[in-house]
Amino acid sequence: MSDAMNAVSAVFVRALAVIFVLAMAAFVADLFDGGTADLVDSLSFWVAVLVALLWGFADGRVSRTIVVPLVLWLLVSIVVLIGAGFVLKTVAERGQDDSLSWLSVGWRPMLMALLPGAAGAAIGFFGRDYLPERFRPWDDEYGDDRVLPQDAAERD
């Protein structure tokens, strides 16, 4: 599978995970009335935030540059904006007002994916120095991307 196909599938898998959490919460909230529905809505918010944060952390931890996971989570949030807006507007029948479009309903889920995902990626990327050396990025200062950081120091 090509790198482009891997990137596209990575975006859609992450977006579908966030949309699934929100859709299941909307479904369960429709089963209950009153306080239980509010609890399910707030619980779904924190579950979606936790999924995005942990997945962003994993993305940042394995990336060679910070730009890749940030762009990835920006694209995920755009897919979540469209997908969650569609699911919440049409399937779960949220936002009964006809003046609301899919995009206006999808802003909250988009931010629930973008902000924790980007924060997790930054924490994962910049926190790597405290991980064991086998998880640190490869040193390609000499043009050899197979050289570990400790091997580069031995050459000098």
N, C-alpha and C positions, 0 to 999 in steps of 0.2 A: 504494500500500500504506500502511496506517495506521501510526502510530508504535507502537501496541501490537503489531501484527503484526511490525514490525521488531524490537522488543525480544524477543518470543518466539522468532523465528527466530535472533536473535543468541545467545540462551542455548543453544538446541539445537545450533547449528552448532559453538559452542565446546566444548560437552559431547561431541558426537560425535567431534570431533577428538581429545580426550584419551582417550575410550573406544577409539577406533580404534587409537591407539598401543599401549594396553595389551592389546587383543585380538590384535593382530598379534604382539606380544611373547610372549603366552601360546601362540599357535599355533606360533611358531618354537621356543620353549623346549620344547614337546612333541616336536619333531622330534629334539632332541638330548638327551643324557644327561650328567650330571656337570657339569664346569666350564663347558662352553659354555652350558648352560641358565642357570647362575648369571650368566654374563656378559650374556646376553640380558635377563634380568630386571633387572639393574642398569642396563644401557643403556636399557631402556625407561623406567625411572624417570627418568633424566636427560633423555631426549627429551621425556617428558610434562611435566617441570618446565620445560624450555626453551620448549616450545610455549605453556604457560600464562603464563610470564614475559613472553615477547615479545608475545603477544596482549594481555596485561594492560597492558603498556607502551603499546601502540598505542591501547588504549581510554582510558587515562588521559590520553594526549597530546591527544586530540581532544574530550574531555569538557569541558563548561562548569563542572561541579562534581565534587568527588571522590566524592560519594555515589552517583552513577549507576554508575560502573564497579565500585565496591565491592559494591553490591547485585546488579549483573549477575554478578559472579564468585561471590557467595554462592549465587545461583540456579543457576549452572552447577555448582557443587560439589554441590548437592542432586541435580541431574539425574545427575551422575557417580556419586554415592553409590548411587542406585537402578540406573542403567544398567550401570555397571561391576560392581556386585555381582551383577546378573543374568548378565552375560556371563561373569564369572569363576567363578560358582557353577554355572551350568547348562551353558553352552556349552563353556567351557574345562575344566570339571570340577575347578576348584581348590577347596580347602576340602572335602575328602571327608567330613569329619565332619558328620553329619546335624544336630548341635546348632547348627551355624553357619547363620545366615540370610543372605539377600542383603545386608542392611544391615551385618552384621558383617564380611562379606568386602569390602564397598565402602568402608570407612573410610580405608584407605591411599590408594586412588585419589582419594577426595574431598579429602583433605588435599593430595595432589599437585596438585590443580586450584586449591583455595582459596588456599593460602598464597602460591605464586608469582604467581598471578593478581592477588591483592590487592596484593602487594608491587610487581609491575610496574606496576599502575595508579597506585599512590602515587608511584613514581619518575617515571613518565610525566607525571603531573599536576603535581607540584611541581618537576619539572625543566624545565618549559616556558619559564621566563624566559630560558633560555640559547639558545633556538631563534630563528631569524629572526622578525621581527615578523609576517610573513604567516601564521605558524603559531600565534601567540598568540591567546588568547580575545578576542572582541570586547568593547569597553567599552560597557556599557549604563547607565552612571551617570546619563546624562541622559535615559534612557528610549528612546533610539534605538539599537536593536541593530545598526544598519548602520554605526556609527561605529567606526573603528579607534582604538586608544589614542593614536596620535600626532595624530589629528584632534581629539580631546577637549582636548588641551593647547593646540592652536591657537585654540580657541574662547574660552579664558579671557583 
